[in-house]
Amino acid sequence: MKATAVAHANIALVKYWGKRDEALLLPEAGSLSVALDRLVTTTTVELGVAEDSLRIDGRPASGAELRRARAVLDAARIGDRARIESRNDFPTAAGLASSASGFAALAVAACAAAGQQRTERELSALARLGSGSAARSVPGGWAVWEDEDAGQVASPDHLPVRLVVAVCGEGPKPVGSRDGMKRSRETSPYHAAWIEQCRRDLPEALRLLRARDLPGLGALAERNALRMHADALAADPPLLYWEAATVGCLHALRRLREQGAVRTRRRSARGRTIVRCPPPLSSPYRRRRSWPGNTPCSSPESRHWSWRSMCACARRSASCPGARSSCSGGPAASRCEAS
């Protein structure tokens, strides 16, 4: 049996950075995210082959990556060997949540290939075992993850927003998120305060989301991201995920904000700079390659960065090809077709 599923990456506004259970991948504090419809992972699972294999973007996966995929299948009680092909249409392991969309698509495709009928909550819990953030990529839209699974707390079109991503560096993170979280929890003197702050931020973020207060929600998300990086920087040895271009983007965006052009910004774990603004504001700025008052991107003193604009809300992050493209729909698993 074979099945293909599509899932979207999600970006956290209240961040997930710390586990209370390393084996079960349960978070120390709840998180809030929004799914991105232009960051897509497509995964095909074929069961009944001679041995397990995993290819990501055409390359053979590492042993650790394959073991994480097998853990998801074992948790779903899928004993058959599996051939897994996964492809991202955006940079892999680079701070844009490719593991979230990857494991969400894997959970949905594997269960469909096995002929299993699972609820959205069950699929979310399975995806979590591959990558914690993947729990939020199954329901999609505006999602909250606090325990074993994640659920959608607002429809994708509840708050129209467009995100612009500045790609500030190439290649994977120097320290992966899983190892980075563990190091922060074990060695950062700021970690306990960071977790307590997230527990305060989540209910406030939900209040702002319900009120459709994008400036307020964006400001909270920016503070939350900065505090996450402060926690990581205080680890031993320190975790510095920013590139030189990241800082340049932040200064440029501050000036744009003063001009009224940008509403809010945040940083991902790889140093990507992500700008949130209402859809009409994004178009004039996503085409910029250099910014007033900054070193030109092409100069030797500054690494090049590029901008990518995308609609922030995906209707359902884990689904099968042929599913409806509107912002509403039933559980992802009910639309999977295995062959």
C-alpha beads as a LAMMPS data file, in Angstrom:
LAMMPS data file: protein, C-alpha beads

339 atoms
338 bonds

1 atom types
1 bond types

-500.0 500.0 xlo xhi
-500.0 500.0 ylo yhi
-500.0 500.0 zlo zhi

Masses

1 110.0

Atoms # bond

1 1 1 0.000 0.000 0.000
2 1 1 1.165 3.526 -0.759
3 1 1 -0.148 6.962 0.151
4 1 1 0.971 10.572 -0.278
5 1 1 0.232 13.460 2.093
6 1 1 0.924 17.183 2.015
7 1 1 1.639 19.270 5.124
8 1 1 2.586 22.875 5.770
9 1 1 5.224 24.314 8.073
10 1 1 4.087 26.413 10.998
11 1 1 5.689 29.407 12.673
12 1 1 5.281 29.839 16.423
13 1 1 4.226 33.185 17.845
14 1 1 4.591 31.878 21.395
15 1 1 7.648 29.683 21.082
16 1 1 8.315 26.069 21.989
17 1 1 11.820 25.848 23.457
18 1 1 12.088 23.242 26.186
19 1 1 10.716 19.787 26.957
20 1 1 9.404 18.443 30.234
21 1 1 9.783 14.879 28.871
22 1 1 12.608 14.186 26.420
23 1 1 11.350 10.722 25.456
24 1 1 7.723 11.679 24.796
25 1 1 8.546 15.162 23.464
26 1 1 6.137 16.938 25.772
27 1 1 6.611 20.697 26.108
28 1 1 7.408 22.588 29.286
29 1 1 5.010 25.339 28.225
30 1 1 2.256 25.733 25.648
31 1 1 2.854 27.342 22.254
32 1 1 0.792 29.111 19.599
33 1 1 1.514 28.896 15.875
34 1 1 0.147 29.782 12.471
35 1 1 0.480 27.509 9.430
36 1 1 2.084 28.843 6.237
37 1 1 0.540 27.894 2.926
38 1 1 3.672 28.500 0.823
39 1 1 5.972 26.215 2.863
40 1 1 4.952 22.722 1.788
41 1 1 6.241 19.208 2.413
42 1 1 5.024 16.297 0.265
43 1 1 5.652 12.821 1.656
44 1 1 4.948 9.410 0.113
45 1 1 4.970 6.224 2.212
46 1 1 5.024 2.771 0.603
47 1 1 4.581 -0.187 2.952
48 1 1 5.607 -3.817 2.456
49 1 1 9.078 -3.216 1.039
50 1 1 12.220 -5.179 1.943
51 1 1 13.689 -2.630 4.365
52 1 1 13.084 0.810 5.821
53 1 1 14.446 3.728 3.820
54 1 1 14.027 7.492 3.888
55 1 1 15.004 10.077 1.320
56 1 1 14.646 13.809 1.985
57 1 1 14.857 16.146 -1.005
58 1 1 16.401 13.318 -2.998
59 1 1 19.214 12.489 -0.560
60 1 1 19.412 9.430 1.720
61 1 1 18.529 10.404 5.269
62 1 1 20.904 9.933 8.175
63 1 1 20.504 7.035 10.568
64 1 1 19.104 9.369 13.214
65 1 1 16.496 10.753 10.800
66 1 1 15.432 7.260 9.782
67 1 1 15.127 6.191 13.431
68 1 1 12.854 9.161 14.161
69 1 1 10.641 8.208 11.211
70 1 1 10.498 4.581 12.337
71 1 1 9.517 5.731 15.846
72 1 1 6.418 7.395 14.381
73 1 1 5.486 4.242 12.462
74 1 1 6.033 2.040 15.522
75 1 1 3.827 4.315 17.615
76 1 1 1.124 3.914 14.956
77 1 1 1.559 0.108 15.215
78 1 1 2.809 -0.112 11.639
79 1 1 5.237 -3.025 11.608
80 1 1 5.729 -3.260 7.834
81 1 1 8.967 -1.913 6.422
82 1 1 8.472 1.429 4.731
83 1 1 9.959 3.339 1.810
84 1 1 9.552 7.055 2.597
85 1 1 10.146 9.853 0.094
86 1 1 9.837 13.397 1.429
87 1 1 10.380 16.655 -0.404
88 1 1 10.278 20.242 0.839
89 1 1 9.713 23.240 -1.407
90 1 1 11.736 25.391 1.028
91 1 1 15.118 25.032 2.811
92 1 1 15.414 21.933 5.006
93 1 1 16.620 22.113 8.655
94 1 1 17.145 25.855 8.273
95 1 1 14.795 27.322 10.874
96 1 1 11.625 27.240 8.757
97 1 1 10.013 24.254 10.496
98 1 1 10.697 21.610 7.848
99 1 1 10.664 18.920 10.547
100 1 1 7.173 20.043 11.603
101 1 1 5.675 19.724 8.132
102 1 1 7.768 16.631 7.409
103 1 1 6.585 14.576 10.359
104 1 1 3.002 15.807 10.017
105 1 1 2.968 14.589 6.409
106 1 1 4.647 11.324 7.453
107 1 1 2.054 10.576 10.147
108 1 1 -0.856 11.210 7.777
109 1 1 0.644 9.317 4.823
110 1 1 1.777 6.320 6.890
111 1 1 -1.615 5.859 8.542
112 1 1 -3.367 6.205 5.185
113 1 1 -1.047 3.634 3.596
114 1 1 -1.802 1.257 6.476
115 1 1 -5.539 1.764 6.003
116 1 1 -5.941 3.291 9.456
117 1 1 -8.736 5.737 10.228
118 1 1 -7.428 8.151 12.848
119 1 1 -8.728 11.381 14.279
120 1 1 -6.916 14.650 13.804
121 1 1 -5.904 14.590 17.488
122 1 1 -4.452 11.095 17.116
123 1 1 -2.474 12.130 14.032
124 1 1 -1.175 15.197 15.861
125 1 1 0.033 13.045 18.767
126 1 1 1.794 10.680 16.360
127 1 1 3.500 13.506 14.478
128 1 1 4.736 14.917 17.805
129 1 1 6.874 11.822 18.344
130 1 1 8.958 12.759 15.316
131 1 1 9.157 16.500 16.024
132 1 1 7.319 18.378 18.756
133 1 1 6.290 21.239 16.472
134 1 1 4.788 18.730 14.022
135 1 1 1.854 18.365 16.413
136 1 1 0.781 21.884 15.358
137 1 1 1.179 21.193 11.625
138 1 1 -1.557 18.542 11.604
139 1 1 -4.508 20.813 12.525
140 1 1 -3.024 23.826 10.743
141 1 1 -4.441 27.336 10.935
142 1 1 -3.906 28.989 14.329
143 1 1 -2.962 26.082 16.594
144 1 1 -2.067 25.580 20.260
145 1 1 0.052 22.712 21.587
146 1 1 0.251 22.116 25.335
147 1 1 0.290 18.352 25.932
148 1 1 0.119 15.223 23.772
149 1 1 -1.563 16.810 20.760
150 1 1 -2.380 20.190 19.260
151 1 1 -5.676 21.707 18.208
152 1 1 -6.819 24.582 16.052
153 1 1 -7.972 27.557 18.135
154 1 1 -8.990 29.880 15.293
155 1 1 -9.876 29.314 11.661
156 1 1 -7.180 30.116 9.117
157 1 1 -8.985 33.218 7.891
158 1 1 -9.728 34.523 11.406
159 1 1 -6.958 37.136 11.113
160 1 1 -5.765 37.913 7.560
161 1 1 -1.990 38.258 7.654
162 1 1 0.942 37.875 5.311
163 1 1 4.432 36.884 6.393
164 1 1 7.640 37.918 4.644
165 1 1 10.681 35.734 5.361
166 1 1 14.242 36.999 5.039
167 1 1 16.608 34.095 4.348
168 1 1 19.774 35.279 6.072
169 1 1 22.007 32.236 5.656
170 1 1 22.329 28.903 3.890
171 1 1 22.450 25.377 5.211
172 1 1 21.195 23.707 8.378
173 1 1 21.410 25.149 11.882
174 1 1 24.807 24.569 13.569
175 1 1 22.981 22.958 16.514
176 1 1 19.598 21.369 15.900
177 1 1 16.558 22.505 17.857
178 1 1 16.318 19.256 19.840
179 1 1 19.899 19.498 21.094
180 1 1 19.598 23.260 21.530
181 1 1 16.547 22.940 23.758
182 1 1 18.246 20.303 25.879
183 1 1 21.362 22.446 26.291
184 1 1 19.298 25.504 27.211
185 1 1 17.260 23.587 29.781
186 1 1 20.346 22.045 31.379
187 1 1 22.742 25.002 31.372
188 1 1 20.985 28.345 30.826
189 1 1 20.370 30.338 34.028
190 1 1 17.501 32.082 32.235
191 1 1 15.599 28.954 31.243
192 1 1 13.186 28.753 34.186
193 1 1 12.263 32.426 33.724
194 1 1 11.785 31.828 29.996
195 1 1 9.318 28.993 30.606
196 1 1 7.355 31.047 33.132
197 1 1 7.183 33.892 30.607
198 1 1 5.754 31.542 27.954
199 1 1 3.072 30.441 30.409
200 1 1 2.071 34.074 30.784
201 1 1 2.392 34.859 27.083
202 1 1 0.111 32.106 25.779
203 1 1 -3.191 33.229 27.358
204 1 1 -2.418 36.842 26.450
205 1 1 -1.640 35.831 22.852
206 1 1 -4.940 33.973 22.639
207 1 1 -6.780 37.026 23.926
208 1 1 -5.124 39.209 21.269
209 1 1 -5.882 36.636 18.575
210 1 1 -9.556 36.515 19.544
211 1 1 -9.633 40.326 19.396
212 1 1 -7.925 40.244 15.960
213 1 1 -5.284 42.605 17.342
214 1 1 -2.395 42.014 14.916
215 1 1 -0.130 44.816 16.248
216 1 1 -0.569 43.594 19.815
217 1 1 -0.092 39.942 18.874
218 1 1 2.959 40.769 16.774
219 1 1 4.584 42.786 19.554
220 1 1 4.069 39.907 21.976
221 1 1 5.517 37.428 19.467
222 1 1 8.583 39.628 18.981
223 1 1 9.230 39.864 22.719
224 1 1 8.738 36.125 23.080
225 1 1 11.224 35.337 20.296
226 1 1 13.859 37.686 21.707
227 1 1 13.530 36.063 25.131
228 1 1 13.909 32.614 23.596
229 1 1 17.168 33.688 21.977
230 1 1 18.311 35.215 25.280
231 1 1 17.752 31.812 26.908
232 1 1 19.757 30.129 24.130
233 1 1 22.568 32.702 24.277
234 1 1 22.946 32.095 28.016
235 1 1 23.441 28.343 27.524
236 1 1 26.888 26.797 28.020
237 1 1 28.334 26.766 25.441
238 1 1 26.206 29.603 24.052
239 1 1 23.784 29.017 21.193
240 1 1 23.982 31.811 18.635
241 1 1 21.519 31.203 15.810
242 1 1 21.666 34.667 14.252
243 1 1 23.707 35.588 11.188
244 1 1 25.219 39.018 10.548
245 1 1 22.453 39.654 8.033
246 1 1 19.873 38.898 10.723
247 1 1 20.997 41.905 12.731
248 1 1 21.069 44.051 9.598
249 1 1 17.478 43.060 8.861
250 1 1 16.404 43.956 12.385
251 1 1 17.878 47.445 12.120
252 1 1 16.315 47.941 8.690
253 1 1 12.933 46.773 9.910
254 1 1 13.084 49.113 12.875
255 1 1 13.440 52.006 10.456
256 1 1 10.612 50.680 8.292
257 1 1 8.430 50.381 11.356
258 1 1 9.123 53.996 12.250
259 1 1 7.908 54.869 8.746
260 1 1 4.709 52.889 9.346
261 1 1 5.521 50.223 6.765
262 1 1 5.942 47.187 9.028
263 1 1 3.752 46.076 11.892
264 1 1 5.881 43.432 13.622
265 1 1 8.727 40.972 13.256
266 1 1 10.173 37.879 14.877
267 1 1 13.184 35.601 14.576
268 1 1 13.200 31.865 13.940
269 1 1 15.668 29.465 15.522
270 1 1 17.923 29.694 12.452
271 1 1 18.116 33.478 12.437
272 1 1 15.516 33.984 9.714
273 1 1 13.759 37.310 10.115
274 1 1 10.000 37.010 9.691
275 1 1 7.853 40.108 9.228
276 1 1 4.105 40.133 9.851
277 1 1 1.922 42.727 8.210
278 1 1 -1.552 42.996 6.658
279 1 1 -1.542 41.615 3.084
280 1 1 -1.582 44.992 1.252
281 1 1 1.635 46.096 2.973
282 1 1 3.780 43.112 2.058
283 1 1 4.088 43.537 -1.699
284 1 1 6.199 46.744 -1.866
285 1 1 8.748 45.395 0.620
286 1 1 9.224 41.782 -0.417
287 1 1 11.017 42.934 -3.580
288 1 1 13.708 44.906 -1.735
289 1 1 17.241 43.485 -1.810
290 1 1 18.944 46.353 0.024
291 1 1 17.586 48.687 2.652
292 1 1 18.044 52.403 3.354
293 1 1 20.825 53.111 5.813
294 1 1 22.277 49.572 5.699
295 1 1 25.281 48.014 4.040
296 1 1 24.154 46.804 0.602
297 1 1 23.472 43.083 0.606
298 1 1 25.967 42.461 -2.184
299 1 1 28.924 44.018 -0.369
300 1 1 31.607 41.842 1.286
301 1 1 30.716 43.310 4.692
302 1 1 27.198 41.879 4.685
303 1 1 25.834 38.508 3.715
304 1 1 23.122 38.529 1.103
305 1 1 19.566 38.043 2.216
306 1 1 16.429 37.564 0.185
307 1 1 12.744 38.022 0.945
308 1 1 9.894 35.636 0.385
309 1 1 6.250 36.605 0.848
310 1 1 3.591 34.099 1.765
311 1 1 0.031 33.926 3.012
312 1 1 0.312 32.865 6.633
313 1 1 -2.737 30.646 7.066
314 1 1 -3.088 27.177 5.593
315 1 1 -6.552 25.686 5.747
316 1 1 -5.376 22.306 6.974
317 1 1 -1.717 21.514 7.294
318 1 1 -1.832 17.765 6.783
319 1 1 -3.920 16.452 3.911
320 1 1 -3.840 14.431 0.727
321 1 1 -3.570 15.797 -2.812
322 1 1 -6.984 16.647 -4.175
323 1 1 -8.279 18.027 -0.888
324 1 1 -10.202 21.282 -1.047
325 1 1 -8.043 24.390 -1.178
326 1 1 -10.423 26.612 0.778
327 1 1 -9.776 27.648 4.362
328 1 1 -12.164 25.102 5.818
329 1 1 -12.404 21.374 5.792
330 1 1 -12.738 18.223 7.864
331 1 1 -9.983 16.234 9.546
332 1 1 -7.013 15.619 7.300
333 1 1 -7.086 11.850 7.626
334 1 1 -10.590 11.610 6.179
335 1 1 -9.359 12.939 2.847
336 1 1 -6.440 10.551 2.340
337 1 1 -6.545 8.183 -0.586
338 1 1 -4.164 5.231 -0.523
339 1 1 -3.164 3.272 -3.583

Bonds

1 1 1 2
2 1 2 3
3 1 3 4
4 1 4 5
5 1 5 6
6 1 6 7
7 1 7 8
8 1 8 9
9 1 9 10
10 1 10 11
11 1 11 12
12 1 12 13
13 1 13 14
14 1 14 15
15 1 15 16
16 1 16 17
17 1 17 18
18 1 18 19
19 1 19 20
20 1 20 21
21 1 21 22
22 1 22 23
23 1 23 24
24 1 24 25
25 1 25 26
26 1 26 27
27 1 27 28
28 1 28 29
29 1 29 30
30 1 30 31
31 1 31 32
32 1 32 33
33 1 33 34
34 1 34 35
35 1 35 36
36 1 36 37
37 1 37 38
38 1 38 39
39 1 39 40
40 1 40 41
41 1 41 42
42 1 42 43
43 1 43 44
44 1 44 45
45 1 45 46
46 1 46 47
47 1 47 48
48 1 48 49
49 1 49 50
50 1 50 51
51 1 51 52
52 1 52 53
53 1 53 54
54 1 54 55
55 1 55 56
56 1 56 57
57 1 57 58
58 1 58 59
59 1 59 60
60 1 60 61
61 1 61 62
62 1 62 63
63 1 63 64
64 1 64 65
65 1 65 66
66 1 66 67
67 1 67 68
68 1 68 69
69 1 69 70
70 1 70 71
71 1 71 72
72 1 72 73
73 1 73 74
74 1 74 75
75 1 75 76
76 1 76 77
77 1 77 78
78 1 78 79
79 1 79 80
80 1 80 81
81 1 81 82
82 1 82 83
83 1 83 84
84 1 84 85
85 1 85 86
86 1 86 87
87 1 87 88
88 1 88 89
89 1 89 90
90 1 90 91
91 1 91 92
92 1 92 93
93 1 93 94
94 1 94 95
95 1 95 96
96 1 96 97
97 1 97 98
98 1 98 99
99 1 99 100
100 1 100 101
101 1 101 102
102 1 102 103
103 1 103 104
104 1 104 105
105 1 105 106
106 1 106 107
107 1 107 108
108 1 108 109
109 1 109 110
110 1 110 111
111 1 111 112
112 1 112 113
113 1 113 114
114 1 114 115
115 1 115 116
116 1 116 117
117 1 117 118
118 1 118 119
119 1 119 120
120 1 120 121
121 1 121 122
122 1 122 123
123 1 123 124
124 1 124 125
125 1 125 126
126 1 126 127
127 1 127 128
128 1 128 129
129 1 129 130
130 1 130 131
131 1 131 132
132 1 132 133
133 1 133 134
134 1 134 135
135 1 135 136
136 1 136 137
137 1 137 138
138 1 138 139
139 1 139 140
140 1 140 141
141 1 141 142
142 1 142 143
143 1 143 144
144 1 144 145
145 1 145 146
146 1 146 147
147 1 147 148
148 1 148 149
149 1 149 150
150 1 150 151
151 1 151 152
152 1 152 153
153 1 153 154
154 1 154 155
155 1 155 156
156 1 156 157
157 1 157 158
158 1 158 159
159 1 159 160
160 1 160 161
161 1 161 162
162 1 162 163
163 1 163 164
164 1 164 165
165 1 165 166
166 1 166 167
167 1 167 168
168 1 168 169
169 1 169 170
170 1 170 171
171 1 171 172
172 1 172 173
173 1 173 174
174 1 174 175
175 1 175 176
176 1 176 177
177 1 177 178
178 1 178 179
179 1 179 180
180 1 180 181
181 1 181 182
182 1 182 183
183 1 183 184
184 1 184 185
185 1 185 186
186 1 186 187
187 1 187 188
188 1 188 189
189 1 189 190
190 1 190 191
191 1 191 192
192 1 192 193
193 1 193 194
194 1 194 195
195 1 195 196
196 1 196 197
197 1 197 198
198 1 198 199
199 1 199 200
200 1 200 201
201 1 201 202
202 1 202 203
203 1 203 204
204 1 204 205
205 1 205 206
206 1 206 207
207 1 207 208
208 1 208 209
209 1 209 210
210 1 210 211
211 1 211 212
212 1 212 213
213 1 213 214
214 1 214 215
215 1 215 216
216 1 216 217
217 1 217 218
218 1 218 219
219 1 219 220
220 1 220 221
221 1 221 222
222 1 222 223
223 1 223 224
224 1 224 225
225 1 225 226
226 1 226 227
227 1 227 228
228 1 228 229
229 1 229 230
230 1 230 231
231 1 231 232
232 1 232 233
233 1 233 234
234 1 234 235
235 1 235 236
236 1 236 237
237 1 237 238
238 1 238 239
239 1 239 240
240 1 240 241
241 1 241 242
242 1 242 243
243 1 243 244
244 1 244 245
245 1 245 246
246 1 246 247
247 1 247 248
248 1 248 249
249 1 249 250
250 1 250 251
251 1 251 252
252 1 252 253
253 1 253 254
254 1 254 255
255 1 255 256
256 1 256 257
257 1 257 258
258 1 258 259
259 1 259 260
260 1 260 261
261 1 261 262
262 1 262 263
263 1 263 264
264 1 264 265
265 1 265 266
266 1 266 267
267 1 267 268
268 1 268 269
269 1 269 270
270 1 270 271
271 1 271 272
272 1 272 273
273 1 273 274
274 1 274 275
275 1 275 276
276 1 276 277
277 1 277 278
278 1 278 279
279 1 279 280
280 1 280 281
281 1 281 282
282 1 282 283
283 1 283 284
284 1 284 285
285 1 285 286
286 1 286 287
287 1 287 288
288 1 288 289
289 1 289 290
290 1 290 291
291 1 291 292
292 1 292 293
293 1 293 294
294 1 294 295
295 1 295 296
296 1 296 297
297 1 297 298
298 1 298 299
299 1 299 300
300 1 300 301
301 1 301 302
302 1 302 303
303 1 303 304
304 1 304 305
305 1 305 306
306 1 306 307
307 1 307 308
308 1 308 309
309 1 309 310
310 1 310 311
311 1 311 312
312 1 312 313
313 1 313 314
314 1 314 315
315 1 315 316
316 1 316 317
317 1 317 318
318 1 318 319
319 1 319 320
320 1 320 321
321 1 321 322
322 1 322 323
323 1 323 324
324 1 324 325
325 1 325 326
326 1 326 327
327 1 327 328
328 1 328 329
329 1 329 330
330 1 330 331
331 1 331 332
332 1 332 333
333 1 333 334
334 1 334 335
335 1 335 336
336 1 336 337
337 1 337 338
338 1 338 339
